Amino acid sequence: MEALARKVLVKPIEIQVGAKSVVCKDVTQNAVICEEHQKFLKLLELLGVYWECGNVLVFVEKQEKADELVGDLMKHGYNCAPLHGGIDQFDRDSTINDFKSAKIKLLVATSVAARGLDVKKLILVVNYDCPNHYEDYVHRVGRTGRAGNKGYAYTFILNEGQERLAGDVYRAFESAGQEPPDDLKEMWETFQANMKAEGKTVKHGGGFSGHGFKFDEAEDEAEATKRKMTKLVHGLEAGVEDDDDEIENQITSIMKSKTRVVEAKKGSQGPTTHANLGALEKAKMLAQKISQDKNLTGVVERDAASRTAEAVMRGGEAAPVTISAKAVAQQLAEQLNEKLNYIPSELHPGVDTEQDVQYFEEELEINDFPQQVRWRVCSRECIGQVQEYADVGISVKGSFYPPNKEPKDDDRKLFLFIEARSELALTRAKTEVIRIMKDSLRQLASQARTGGQQARYKVV
């Protein structure tokens, strides 16, 4: 309203009474750091102190919590009533009148009572659930300490999980010129230090603000993609877009596919981690050395066998067979190769048997398609079907972003990543994905023509 008034009026004169969004100095603020199960006991303690002094207003976050807390307080002998948006308007007016006339001295409400409620005898406000932004805190606490009267406000803050909310309460203490409690100050400073150590900046809630139009190429491209998708869906709904080639061309233009070829070695078994890289290299060197001495080892083994046979034929005792160090090394190398899944080459190490091979990759962006189409393409059943049909690997990467939201620096919009050993397999996989998307779009258009998705069961 203030912004609209400034646009219409010419050089307006503004009369400001008090400060903006600041707790009144007549209100004594208090913050209690506690656990969830301690909040009700602390509330009973405060009621024992302030019950005879005037009315008490307790704020909670949800309607269900208000009804539950009213039941618990009535069990302990306190006459109270709930006030939230789930109650009928007539009942809400009656509850407020009873609270003003002191027929009901205790009221449990949501933030619906944070504005416009003026009760002269209201002495205590308790934020049973900590408010989630600064302005809500100011309006809640502002229900007491009105017209020069003294008031008290207590805010319960959980010791775990509400460190960010503690910053708004700490800010309210400072803006009102009051000294915040030591435990609240320590909690907020510790949270700031942890965020700074993680490289993050702590921002206070400043309401909702738009970013406006940037009028750049990315925004123009997003708008063009949105128009293409709208035209495609509405064309299918009206039965105009029946040409498969035309639909396929529009889907391809929206997907913004990117294809690239990756060069790799035939003998490589994929990426090797640093942990087993040294062991794998040692296994290769040891296996190649054993491959060089394979014939020599065979001769030594045959000599040992022949000597044993001659001794037996002469009627003598066979000499003990000694296992050479090379044989032991060969056994250890075979065990290591089996553990690392490495097959040593039978050829000489000087001969290079590795050949350059090509892997084909393609990215299909599906972020801008309707939700039903995205779910269908990203389903496990669909991905498995395409992988088995085209002999490719498919993975879903990125995150979904609405049309007016740009992805983060370290993230991308939702897309399918396809890997194939041949260009033919990659083309077959892409064609199959487009076919599934066309079927999903036609099904979506059919549901729109018939008035939405049909129910699975009918009540007779």
Secondary structure as UniProt FT lines:
FT   HELIX           2..8
FT   TURN            20..21
FT   TURN            25..26
FT   STRAND          27..34
FT   HELIX           36..38
FT   HELIX           39..50
FT   TURN            51..53
FT   STRAND          55..59
FT   HELIX           63..75
FT   TURN            76..77
FT   STRAND          80..83
FT   TURN            85..86
FT   HELIX           89..100
FT   TURN            101..102
FT   STRAND          106..109
FT   HELIX           111..113
FT   TURN            120..121
FT   STRAND          122..127
FT   HELIX           134..141
FT   TURN            142..143
FT   TURN            147..148
FT   STRAND          151..158
FT   TURN            159..161
FT   HELIX           163..175
FT   TURN            176..177
FT   HELIX           182..197
FT   TURN            198..199
FT   HELIX           217..238
FT   HELIX           244..255
FT   STRAND          258..265
FT   TURN            266..267
FT   HELIX           274..292
FT   HELIX           294..313
FT   TURN            314..315
FT   HELIX           325..340
FT   TURN            349..350
FT   STRAND          356..365
FT   TURN            367..368
FT   HELIX           371..378
FT   HELIX           380..390
FT   STRAND          393..397
FT   TURN            403..404
FT   TURN            409..410
FT   STRAND          415..420
FT   HELIX           423..449
FT   TURN            450..451
//
